[in-house]
């Protein structure tokens, strides 16, 4: 296949996002936070949680992009930069000053050596000037690390203050340990727990043959997307038992690993003399990747029978509840 055509197909695949029910719920919770802040004019926000690899960061980036691109508008005083939404990954241990710097770096290169109070007022002013509608902080589980223990409570209090001062949803995203954080705050009936009333926890997929199962739905939609790409051909479909069963064993139902395996199989397929996707491309893709979560430690899952794969999934307790 022509290298440019191969690159085009792989790039299009990477852009395919499936809004399975868990994703839809998390998205709707973020939307509710924005609507509540706008309509109720009450400081309410969302907290998206889940284990690593479930797609939290991808979802948050998509939500940020849904507000539109940055652009300039003409005003009476000159050009004004409009920043519809911010997606921020803290660069250091999470502290108030660190978060202040992370936000302000979205608007300026050099941050003045001001107090936290002065930096906070600068942030409030910039967010209003640039018409920001939402701020998303990712990797918030760093607040649960021992090195953040001494500053954790004051940092949470600052987030609540920023919610109140700006009237904007300050959406948070972190791993499953953040559920403990919310539980602790709820026990104290703290302002933080009351403000973060829209929560969603994304889970790893479980296996089922039922068409409404999230894993099956995701593979079906990805399959449609792949086969809709011009010039792509294949003899197998992702939701076929001989693909979806070993794919689950190989990935343990974790979205990030599923996508890694699919990408590698497509890459091998498109690099072949006859680029038509077959089971053999999945067999070849498996050993090229480091897959520590694989439920089959000794054998290539794509070389096993479907019944063997099903037994492995059942043995590891990964079948969906009926």
C-alpha positions as CSV (number, residue, x, y, z in Angstrom):
1,X,0.0,0.0,0.0
2,X,1.1,3.5,-0.7
3,X,2.7,5.0,2.5
4,X,0.5,8.1,2.4
5,X,-2.6,6.0,2.1
6,X,-1.4,3.8,5.0
7,X,-0.7,6.9,7.1
8,X,-4.2,8.3,6.3
9,X,-6.0,5.1,7.4
10,X,-4.0,4.8,10.6
11,X,-4.6,8.5,11.5
12,X,-8.3,8.1,10.8
13,X,-8.5,5.0,13.0
14,X,-6.7,6.9,15.9
15,X,-9.4,9.6,15.7
16,X,-12.3,7.2,16.1
17,X,-13.9,7.6,19.5
18,X,-16.8,5.4,20.6
19,X,-19.3,6.9,23.1
20,X,-20.3,3.7,24.9
21,X,-22.7,4.1,27.8
22,X,-20.0,4.8,30.4
23,X,-18.5,7.5,28.3
24,X,-21.9,9.0,27.6
25,X,-22.7,9.2,31.3
26,X,-19.3,10.9,32.1
27,X,-19.9,13.4,29.3
28,X,-23.4,14.2,30.5
29,X,-22.1,14.8,34.1
30,X,-19.6,17.3,32.7
31,X,-22.3,19.0,30.7
32,X,-24.5,19.2,33.8
33,X,-21.7,20.9,35.6
34,X,-21.5,23.5,32.9
35,X,-25.2,24.0,32.7
36,X,-25.6,24.3,36.5
37,X,-22.9,26.9,36.6
38,X,-24.6,28.9,33.8
39,X,-28.3,28.5,34.6
40,X,-28.3,28.2,38.4
41,X,-25.3,30.4,38.8
42,X,-24.3,28.1,41.5
43,X,-20.7,26.8,41.9
44,X,-21.3,23.1,41.0
45,X,-18.8,20.9,39.2
46,X,-17.9,17.4,38.0
47,X,-15.4,14.7,39.1
48,X,-14.5,12.0,36.5
49,X,-12.8,8.9,38.0
50,X,-11.6,5.5,37.0
51,X,-8.6,3.2,36.7
52,X,-5.8,4.0,34.4
53,X,-6.5,3.1,30.7
54,X,-10.3,3.6,30.7
55,X,-10.1,6.7,28.6
56,X,-10.6,9.5,31.1
57,X,-8.0,11.8,29.7
58,X,-9.2,11.3,26.1
59,X,-12.8,12.1,27.1
60,X,-11.7,15.3,29.0
61,X,-9.7,16.5,26.0
62,X,-12.7,15.9,23.7
63,X,-14.9,17.8,26.2
64,X,-12.5,20.7,26.1
65,X,-12.4,20.7,22.3
66,X,-16.2,20.7,22.2
67,X,-16.2,24.3,23.3
68,X,-14.3,25.3,20.1
69,X,-10.8,26.5,19.2
70,X,-8.9,29.4,20.6
71,X,-9.3,32.6,18.5
72,X,-9.0,36.4,18.6
73,X,-11.8,38.9,18.4
74,X,-11.6,42.6,17.7
75,X,-12.6,44.9,20.6
76,X,-12.4,48.6,21.2
77,X,-9.1,48.2,23.0
78,X,-7.6,45.9,20.3
79,X,-7.4,42.1,19.8
80,X,-8.7,39.9,22.6
81,X,-7.8,36.2,22.8
82,X,-10.7,33.9,23.4
83,X,-10.0,30.6,25.2
84,X,-13.3,28.7,25.4
85,X,-12.0,26.0,27.7
86,X,-8.8,24.8,29.4
87,X,-7.4,21.2,29.9
88,X,-4.5,21.2,32.3
89,X,-2.3,18.4,33.6
90,X,-0.4,19.6,36.7
91,X,3.3,19.7,36.0
92,X,4.5,19.1,39.6
93,X,3.2,17.9,43.0
94,X,-0.2,19.5,43.3
95,X,-0.1,22.7,45.4
96,X,-2.1,25.9,45.2
97,X,0.9,27.9,43.7
98,X,1.6,25.1,41.3
99,X,-2.0,25.1,40.0
100,X,-1.9,28.9,39.7
101,X,1.2,28.7,37.6
102,X,-0.3,25.9,35.4
103,X,-3.4,28.0,34.7
104,X,-1.5,31.2,34.1
105,X,0.9,29.5,31.7
106,X,-2.1,29.0,29.4
107,X,-2.2,32.8,29.0
108,X,1.4,34.1,29.5
109,X,5.0,32.9,29.4
110,X,6.4,34.6,32.4
111,X,4.5,34.3,35.7
112,X,5.2,37.1,38.2
113,X,6.5,36.2,41.6
114,X,3.3,37.1,43.4
115,X,1.5,35.7,46.5
116,X,-1.2,33.0,46.0
117,X,-3.9,35.7,46.6
118,X,-2.5,37.9,43.9
119,X,-2.1,35.0,41.5
120,X,-5.6,33.9,42.1
121,X,-7.0,37.3,41.3
122,X,-4.9,37.3,38.1
123,X,-6.5,33.9,37.2
124,X,-10.0,35.2,37.9
125,X,-9.4,38.2,35.7
126,X,-7.8,36.2,32.8
127,X,-10.6,33.6,32.8
128,X,-13.2,36.3,32.5
129,X,-11.3,38.3,29.9
130,X,-10.7,35.2,27.7
131,X,-14.3,34.1,28.2
132,X,-13.4,30.6,29.5
133,X,-16.4,28.4,30.0
134,X,-14.8,25.4,31.8
135,X,-11.4,24.4,33.3
136,X,-10.4,20.7,33.5
137,X,-7.7,19.5,35.8
138,X,-6.4,15.9,35.0
139,X,-4.3,13.6,37.1
140,X,-5.8,14.9,40.4
141,X,-5.0,11.6,42.1
142,X,-1.6,13.2,42.8
143,X,-3.4,14.9,45.7
144,X,-3.5,11.5,47.4
145,X,0.2,11.0,47.3
146,X,2.2,11.3,50.6
147,X,4.1,14.4,49.4
148,X,0.8,16.2,48.9
149,X,-0.7,15.2,52.3
150,X,0.2,18.4,54.2
151,X,-1.2,20.7,51.5
152,X,-4.2,18.6,50.4
153,X,-6.9,20.3,52.4
154,X,-5.9,23.8,51.7
155,X,-5.6,23.0,48.0
156,X,-9.2,21.6,48.0
157,X,-10.4,24.7,49.8
158,X,-8.7,26.9,47.1
159,X,-10.5,24.9,44.4
160,X,-13.8,25.6,46.1
161,X,-12.8,29.3,46.4
162,X,-11.9,29.4,42.6
163,X,-15.3,27.9,41.8
164,X,-17.0,30.6,43.8
165,X,-14.9,33.5,42.5
166,X,-15.2,32.5,38.8
167,X,-18.6,30.9,38.7
168,X,-17.0,28.4,36.3
169,X,-17.1,24.6,36.6
170,X,-13.6,23.4,37.6
171,X,-13.9,19.8,36.4
172,X,-11.5,17.3,38.0
173,X,-10.3,14.0,36.6
174,X,-8.3,11.3,38.4
175,X,-7.9,7.6,39.1
176,X,-10.0,5.4,41.4
177,X,-8.2,6.6,44.5
178,X,-10.1,9.9,44.1
179,X,-13.2,8.0,45.2
180,X,-11.6,7.8,48.7
181,X,-10.9,11.5,48.6
182,X,-14.5,12.3,47.8
183,X,-15.7,9.9,50.5
184,X,-13.6,11.5,53.1
185,X,-14.9,15.0,52.1
186,X,-18.5,13.7,52.1
187,X,-18.1,12.3,55.6
188,X,-17.1,15.8,56.8
189,X,-19.9,17.4,54.6
190,X,-17.2,19.7,53.4
191,X,-17.8,22.5,50.8
192,X,-15.7,20.5,48.4
193,X,-17.9,17.4,48.5
194,X,-21.0,19.6,48.1
195,X,-19.6,21.4,45.1
196,X,-18.5,18.3,43.3
197,X,-22.0,16.8,43.0
198,X,-21.7,15.4,39.5
199,X,-19.5,12.3,39.5
200,X,-18.9,9.4,37.2
201,X,-16.6,6.4,37.5
202,X,-15.4,4.7,34.3
203,X,-14.8,0.9,34.6
204,X,-12.9,-1.7,32.6
205,X,-15.1,-3.6,30.2
206,X,-16.5,-7.0,31.2
207,X,-17.1,-9.7,28.6
208,X,-20.5,-10.8,27.3
209,X,-21.9,-12.0,24.0
210,X,-25.0,-9.7,24.4
211,X,-25.2,-7.0,21.8
212,X,-25.9,-4.3,24.4
213,X,-22.7,-5.1,26.3
214,X,-20.3,-2.1,26.4
215,X,-17.3,-4.1,25.1
216,X,-19.4,-5.5,22.2
217,X,-20.9,-2.1,21.4
218,X,-17.4,-0.5,21.4
219,X,-16.0,-3.1,19.0
220,X,-19.0,-2.9,16.7
221,X,-18.7,0.9,16.4
222,X,-14.9,0.7,15.9
223,X,-15.5,-1.9,13.2
224,X,-18.0,0.3,11.4
225,X,-15.5,3.2,11.6
226,X,-12.6,1.2,10.2
227,X,-14.6,-0.3,7.3
228,X,-15.9,3.1,6.5
229,X,-12.4,4.4,5.8
230,X,-11.8,4.6,2.0
231,X,-9.6,1.8,0.6
232,X,-9.7,-0.3,3.8
233,X,-10.5,-4.0,3.3
234,X,-10.8,-7.0,5.6
235,X,-12.0,-10.6,6.0
236,X,-12.8,-10.3,9.7
237,X,-14.9,-8.0,12.0
238,X,-13.9,-6.9,15.5
239,X,-17.1,-8.2,17.0
240,X,-16.6,-11.7,15.6
241,X,-16.0,-14.2,18.4
242,X,-12.6,-15.2,16.9
243,X,-11.4,-11.6,17.3
244,X,-13.3,-10.2,20.3
245,X,-12.7,-13.2,22.6
246,X,-8.8,-13.3,22.3
247,X,-8.8,-9.4,22.1
248,X,-10.4,-9.4,25.6
249,X,-8.0,-11.9,26.9
250,X,-5.0,-9.9,25.5
251,X,-6.3,-6.5,26.8
252,X,-8.2,-7.6,30.0
253,X,-11.0,-5.4,28.7
254,X,-8.9,-2.2,29.1
255,X,-9.6,0.4,26.4
256,X,-6.1,1.7,26.1
257,X,-4.7,-1.8,25.4
258,X,-7.5,-2.7,23.1
259,X,-6.7,0.3,20.9
260,X,-2.9,-0.5,21.0
261,X,-3.6,-4.1,19.8
262,X,-6.0,-2.9,17.1
263,X,-3.6,-0.2,15.9
264,X,-0.7,-2.7,15.7
265,X,-2.8,-5.3,13.8
266,X,-3.9,-2.6,11.3
267,X,-0.3,-1.4,10.9
268,X,0.9,-5.0,10.1
269,X,-2.0,-5.5,7.8
270,X,-1.4,-2.2,5.9
271,X,2.3,-3.0,5.6
272,X,1.6,-6.3,3.9
273,X,1.7,-7.0,0.1
274,X,-2.0,-7.7,0.2
275,X,-3.5,-5.4,2.9
276,X,-6.6,-7.2,3.8
277,X,-7.2,-7.6,7.6
278,X,-7.3,-11.2,8.8
279,X,-6.9,-13.0,12.1
280,X,-3.3,-13.6,11.2
281,X,-2.5,-9.9,11.7
282,X,-3.8,-10.1,15.3
283,X,-1.6,-13.2,15.9
284,X,1.4,-11.2,14.6
285,X,0.5,-8.0,16.5
286,X,0.3,-9.7,20.0
287,X,4.0,-10.5,20.5
288,X,5.1,-7.0,19.3
289,X,3.5,-5.3,22.3
290,X,4.2,-5.4,26.0
291,X,0.8,-6.4,27.5
292,X,1.2,-6.9,31.3
293,X,-2.5,-7.1,31.7
294,X,-3.0,-10.1,29.4
295,X,-5.0,-12.9,31.0
296,X,-2.9,-15.4,29.0
297,X,0.7,-15.4,30.3
298,X,2.0,-18.3,28.3
299,X,0.1,-18.4,25.0
300,X,-0.8,-15.9,22.3
301,X,-4.6,-15.5,22.8
302,X,-5.1,-15.2,19.1
303,X,-3.7,-18.6,18.6
304,X,-6.2,-20.2,21.1
305,X,-9.7,-21.4,20.3
306,X,-12.7,-19.3,21.2
307,X,-13.7,-21.8,23.9
308,X,-10.2,-21.6,25.5
309,X,-10.4,-17.8,25.5
310,X,-13.9,-17.9,27.1
311,X,-12.7,-20.3,29.8
312,X,-9.8,-17.9,30.6
313,X,-12.1,-14.9,30.9
314,X,-14.5,-16.9,33.1
315,X,-11.6,-18.2,35.3
316,X,-10.5,-14.6,35.9
317,X,-14.0,-13.5,36.8
318,X,-14.3,-11.1,33.9
319,X,-17.7,-12.2,32.6
320,X,-20.4,-9.5,32.7
321,X,-23.3,-10.0,35.2
322,X,-26.4,-11.3,33.4
